[in-house]
């Protein structure tokens, strides 16, 4: 190649020092865009190790309050709450019990830290004895019956003080049902962050251990999305926006950056990416085996999500990232 043709072109000039690289970087990672998930379970002054997720724990409400306080001090302002109920039944009744684990957790955390942004997952899989995300009728999850219970659950969470409700069951029409219930009861300012593009992924195993939410029969492929389809993901997102979603989400994140990029180009609402339990555990396992530098991989991965178009990143590494970004 004749380099004299381009005598002045030297892309390396813009990479010659860390400060220059920072100056021209196209994306940046900000602590204010991170969300830390928390698993809350009944009891007092207790934590429980999740075997498949090193350094992640189930927590009683008092421990969760402390965890949120530490996170706020480090710059992590938003928390996604998942509940492990005291009992499970076919109807997932503790999901919409006003004295259930999540409403109590929200009230308690808000009393101590009113400025914490609390997001509540709206689904039934953590609360049903069968482990599915809705009401079972004739051996199948009944979409329209489930909508009533999702709306009821979201309303209970809004009443308890949740800033954002996050429907994740992938029932058709769930955003409209929830928006209608919230608006009719005076919660017009409660934000809906919908799991709009939630794929039937192999990466949810550690979460299902943490929440004890494995399906007791069949799978979730009839309501969660087929990972072979991109256009369907965009249709799902568009439908949720039309129904009133304020924020939309792609889940998982690692294998679905193409969906994140396509959604960012097409839609104008804030876009969240959920780096799920399996992603966390894979990085942890590789680090613990000495195969990777955990922090460097983490920073590279999170910046990749921002580069793909994620505005918000939900990650079990949020508190660690706060330390790295300090």
C-alpha positions as CSV (number, residue, x, y, z in Angstrom):
1,X,0.0,0.0,0.0
2,X,1.3,3.5,-0.9
3,X,1.0,5.4,2.4
4,X,1.9,8.7,0.6
5,X,-1.6,8.8,-0.8
6,X,-2.9,9.6,2.7
7,X,0.0,11.5,4.3
8,X,-2.0,13.3,6.9
9,X,-4.4,10.6,8.0
10,X,-3.2,9.1,11.4
11,X,-6.2,7.8,13.4
12,X,-3.7,6.9,16.2
13,X,-3.3,10.5,17.1
14,X,-6.7,10.4,18.8
15,X,-5.7,7.4,20.9
16,X,-2.3,8.6,22.1
17,X,-3.2,9.2,25.7
18,X,-6.0,8.4,28.2
19,X,-7.1,12.0,28.4
20,X,-7.3,12.3,24.6
21,X,-9.2,9.0,24.4
22,X,-11.6,10.3,27.0
23,X,-12.0,13.6,25.1
24,X,-13.2,11.9,21.9
25,X,-15.1,9.0,23.4
26,X,-18.5,8.5,21.8
27,X,-20.2,7.2,24.8
28,X,-19.8,7.4,28.6
29,X,-21.0,5.4,31.5
30,X,-22.8,7.3,34.2
31,X,-23.8,6.0,37.7
32,X,-27.1,7.8,37.4
33,X,-28.1,5.5,34.5
34,X,-27.5,2.2,36.5
35,X,-30.2,0.2,38.3
36,X,-29.3,-2.4,41.0
37,X,-31.7,-5.4,41.4
38,X,-32.5,-6.6,45.0
39,X,-34.1,-9.8,46.1
40,X,-36.2,-9.3,49.3
41,X,-37.5,-12.2,51.5
42,X,-39.3,-12.4,54.8
43,X,-37.6,-12.3,58.2
44,X,-35.3,-10.0,60.1
45,X,-31.6,-9.2,60.1
46,X,-30.7,-11.9,57.6
47,X,-29.2,-12.5,54.2
48,X,-29.0,-15.7,52.2
49,X,-26.4,-16.5,49.7
50,X,-27.4,-17.3,46.1
51,X,-25.2,-20.1,45.1
52,X,-25.2,-19.5,41.3
53,X,-24.7,-15.7,41.8
54,X,-21.5,-15.1,43.9
55,X,-21.7,-11.9,46.0
56,X,-25.5,-11.5,45.4
57,X,-27.8,-12.3,48.3
58,X,-31.5,-12.5,49.2
59,X,-32.1,-9.9,52.0
60,X,-34.7,-9.2,54.6
61,X,-36.2,-5.7,54.5
62,X,-34.0,-4.3,57.2
63,X,-30.9,-5.5,55.3
64,X,-32.3,-4.1,52.1
65,X,-32.6,-0.7,53.7
66,X,-29.0,-0.8,54.6
67,X,-28.0,-2.0,51.2
68,X,-29.9,0.8,49.5
69,X,-28.3,3.4,51.9
70,X,-24.8,2.2,51.0
71,X,-25.7,2.2,47.3
72,X,-27.1,5.8,47.4
73,X,-23.9,6.9,49.1
74,X,-21.9,5.5,46.2
75,X,-24.1,7.1,43.6
76,X,-26.5,4.3,42.6
77,X,-30.0,5.9,42.9
78,X,-32.3,3.3,41.4
79,X,-33.3,-0.2,42.6
80,X,-35.4,-3.0,41.0
81,X,-37.1,-5.0,43.7
82,X,-38.0,-8.7,43.4
83,X,-39.9,-10.4,46.2
84,X,-39.7,-13.9,47.6
85,X,-43.1,-14.4,49.4
86,X,-43.8,-16.2,52.7
87,X,-46.0,-18.6,50.8
88,X,-46.9,-19.4,47.2
89,X,-50.2,-20.5,45.7
90,X,-51.8,-21.0,42.3
91,X,-53.1,-17.5,42.1
92,X,-49.9,-15.8,43.3
93,X,-51.9,-13.9,45.9
94,X,-49.0,-12.3,47.8
95,X,-48.0,-10.4,44.6
96,X,-51.1,-8.2,45.1
97,X,-51.4,-8.4,48.9
98,X,-51.0,-4.9,50.3
99,X,-49.1,-6.4,53.2
100,X,-46.9,-8.5,50.9
101,X,-43.2,-8.5,50.9
102,X,-42.7,-5.9,48.1
103,X,-45.3,-3.3,49.4
104,X,-43.7,-3.6,52.8
105,X,-40.2,-3.3,51.4
106,X,-41.1,-0.2,49.4
107,X,-42.8,1.6,52.3
108,X,-39.8,0.8,54.6
109,X,-37.1,1.9,52.2
110,X,-39.0,5.0,51.2
111,X,-39.4,5.9,54.9
112,X,-35.7,5.8,55.4
113,X,-34.6,7.0,51.9
114,X,-37.5,8.9,50.2
115,X,-35.3,10.0,47.3
116,X,-34.4,6.4,46.3
117,X,-35.9,5.5,42.9
118,X,-37.7,2.2,43.6
119,X,-38.8,0.0,40.6
120,X,-41.1,-2.9,41.3
121,X,-41.2,-5.9,39.1
122,X,-44.8,-6.8,38.2
123,X,-45.1,-10.5,37.4
124,X,-46.5,-13.6,39.1
125,X,-43.7,-16.2,38.6
126,X,-42.1,-15.4,42.0
127,X,-45.5,-15.8,43.8
128,X,-47.2,-18.8,42.0
129,X,-46.8,-22.3,43.2
130,X,-46.5,-23.4,39.5
131,X,-43.8,-20.9,38.7
132,X,-45.6,-19.4,35.6
133,X,-46.1,-15.7,35.0
134,X,-49.8,-15.7,35.1
135,X,-53.1,-17.5,36.0
136,X,-53.4,-21.1,34.8
137,X,-56.7,-22.1,33.2
138,X,-57.0,-25.5,31.5
139,X,-53.3,-26.1,31.8
140,X,-52.2,-22.9,30.1
141,X,-51.4,-19.3,31.1
142,X,-54.6,-17.4,30.4
143,X,-53.6,-14.0,29.0
144,X,-56.7,-11.9,29.7
145,X,-57.4,-13.3,33.2
146,X,-53.8,-12.6,34.1
147,X,-54.1,-8.9,33.0
148,X,-56.5,-8.2,35.8
149,X,-54.1,-9.5,38.4
150,X,-51.1,-7.7,36.9
151,X,-53.1,-4.4,37.0
152,X,-54.1,-5.1,40.6
153,X,-50.4,-5.8,41.6
154,X,-49.1,-2.7,39.9
155,X,-51.8,-0.6,41.7
156,X,-50.8,-2.1,45.1
157,X,-47.1,-1.2,44.4
158,X,-48.0,2.3,43.3
159,X,-50.0,2.8,46.5
160,X,-47.0,1.6,48.6
161,X,-44.8,4.4,47.0
162,X,-43.1,2.7,44.0
163,X,-41.8,5.3,41.5
164,X,-41.8,2.9,38.6
165,X,-43.8,-0.3,38.0
166,X,-42.2,-2.8,35.6
167,X,-44.5,-5.4,34.0
168,X,-42.4,-8.4,33.0
169,X,-44.9,-11.2,32.4
170,X,-45.1,-10.6,28.6
171,X,-48.9,-10.8,28.5
172,X,-50.5,-9.1,25.5
173,X,-52.1,-5.8,26.6
174,X,-50.4,-5.7,30.0
175,X,-49.2,-2.1,29.7
176,X,-52.7,-0.8,28.8
177,X,-54.3,-2.7,31.7
178,X,-51.8,-1.3,34.1
179,X,-51.9,2.3,32.8
180,X,-55.7,2.2,32.9
181,X,-55.7,1.0,36.5
182,X,-53.1,3.5,37.6
183,X,-54.8,6.5,35.9
184,X,-58.3,5.5,37.2
185,X,-57.0,5.5,40.8
186,X,-55.1,8.8,40.6
187,X,-51.6,7.4,40.0
188,X,-51.1,9.3,36.7
189,X,-47.5,10.1,37.6
190,X,-46.4,6.5,38.3
191,X,-44.0,5.5,35.5
192,X,-44.3,2.2,33.6
193,X,-41.1,0.6,32.5
194,X,-42.2,-2.4,30.4
195,X,-40.2,-5.5,29.7
196,X,-41.2,-5.0,26.1
197,X,-38.7,-7.3,24.4
198,X,-38.2,-10.2,26.8
199,X,-36.8,-13.3,25.2
200,X,-37.3,-16.9,26.2
201,X,-33.6,-17.1,27.1
202,X,-31.3,-19.7,28.6
203,X,-29.7,-17.0,30.7
204,X,-32.3,-16.8,33.5
205,X,-31.3,-19.9,35.5
206,X,-29.5,-18.1,38.4
207,X,-32.5,-15.7,38.8
208,X,-34.9,-18.6,39.0
209,X,-32.7,-20.0,41.8
210,X,-32.7,-16.7,43.6
211,X,-36.5,-16.2,43.3
212,X,-37.4,-19.9,43.4
213,X,-39.5,-19.3,40.3
214,X,-38.7,-22.3,37.9
215,X,-41.8,-23.4,36.0
216,X,-43.2,-26.6,37.5
217,X,-44.3,-27.8,34.1
218,X,-43.7,-26.8,30.5
219,X,-41.8,-23.6,29.7
220,X,-42.4,-19.9,29.0
221,X,-41.9,-19.9,25.3
222,X,-45.6,-19.3,24.5
223,X,-45.4,-15.8,26.1
224,X,-41.7,-14.9,26.1
225,X,-40.2,-14.1,22.8
226,X,-38.4,-16.4,20.3
227,X,-34.8,-15.4,20.2
228,X,-34.7,-16.0,16.4
229,X,-36.9,-13.0,15.8
230,X,-35.9,-9.3,15.6
231,X,-38.9,-7.8,13.9
232,X,-41.2,-9.3,16.5
233,X,-39.2,-7.6,19.2
234,X,-39.7,-4.2,17.5
235,X,-43.5,-4.8,17.2
236,X,-43.7,-5.7,20.9
237,X,-41.9,-2.5,21.8
238,X,-44.1,-0.4,19.5
239,X,-47.3,-1.9,21.0
240,X,-46.1,-1.2,24.5
241,X,-45.3,2.5,23.6
242,X,-48.8,2.9,22.1
243,X,-50.3,1.4,25.3
244,X,-48.6,3.9,27.5
245,X,-45.1,2.6,28.4
246,X,-42.8,5.4,29.5
247,X,-39.6,3.3,29.3
248,X,-39.1,0.1,27.3
249,X,-36.7,-2.7,28.0
250,X,-34.7,-5.3,26.1
251,X,-33.9,-8.4,28.1
252,X,-31.4,-10.1,28.1
253,X,-28.7,-7.6,27.0
254,X,-25.6,-9.5,26.1
255,X,-26.9,-11.5,23.2
256,X,-29.4,-8.9,22.0
257,X,-27.4,-5.7,21.3
258,X,-28.8,-5.8,17.7
259,X,-32.3,-5.4,19.2
260,X,-31.1,-2.6,21.4
261,X,-29.5,-0.8,18.4
262,X,-32.6,-1.2,16.3
263,X,-34.9,0.0,19.0
264,X,-32.7,3.0,19.7
265,X,-32.9,4.1,16.1
266,X,-36.6,3.6,15.8
267,X,-38.2,4.8,19.1
268,X,-37.8,8.0,21.0
269,X,-38.7,6.8,24.6
270,X,-35.9,5.9,27.1
271,X,-34.5,2.4,26.5
272,X,-33.4,0.1,29.3
273,X,-31.2,-3.0,28.9
274,X,-31.3,-5.8,31.5
275,X,-28.0,-7.5,32.0
276,X,-29.5,-10.7,33.4
277,X,-28.4,-13.2,36.1
278,X,-26.8,-15.6,33.6
279,X,-24.6,-12.8,32.2
280,X,-23.5,-11.9,35.7
281,X,-22.7,-15.5,36.6
282,X,-20.8,-16.1,33.4
283,X,-18.5,-13.1,34.0
284,X,-18.1,-14.2,37.7
285,X,-17.2,-17.7,36.8
286,X,-14.7,-16.7,34.2
287,X,-13.1,-14.3,36.7
288,X,-13.0,-16.9,39.5
289,X,-11.2,-19.3,37.2
290,X,-8.6,-16.7,36.4
291,X,-9.6,-16.4,32.7
292,X,-10.5,-12.7,32.6
293,X,-10.0,-9.5,34.4
294,X,-13.4,-9.0,35.9
295,X,-13.3,-5.2,36.1
296,X,-12.0,-4.6,32.6
297,X,-14.5,-7.0,31.1
298,X,-17.3,-5.3,33.1
299,X,-16.3,-1.8,31.9
300,X,-16.0,-3.0,28.3
301,X,-19.4,-4.7,28.4
302,X,-21.3,-1.9,30.0
303,X,-19.8,0.7,27.5
304,X,-20.8,-1.7,24.7
305,X,-24.4,-1.6,25.9
306,X,-24.3,2.2,26.0
307,X,-22.7,2.2,22.5
308,X,-25.5,0.0,21.2
309,X,-28.1,2.5,22.5
310,X,-29.1,1.7,26.1
311,X,-30.0,4.7,28.2
312,X,-30.5,2.7,31.4
313,X,-28.6,-0.4,32.4
314,X,-30.0,-2.9,34.9
315,X,-27.1,-4.9,36.3
316,X,-26.2,-6.9,39.4
317,X,-22.8,-5.2,39.1
318,X,-24.2,-1.7,39.6
319,X,-22.6,-1.1,43.0
320,X,-19.3,-2.4,41.7
321,X,-19.5,-0.2,38.7
322,X,-20.1,2.8,41.1
323,X,-16.7,2.0,42.7
324,X,-15.0,1.7,39.3
325,X,-16.4,4.9,38.0
326,X,-15.5,6.9,41.2
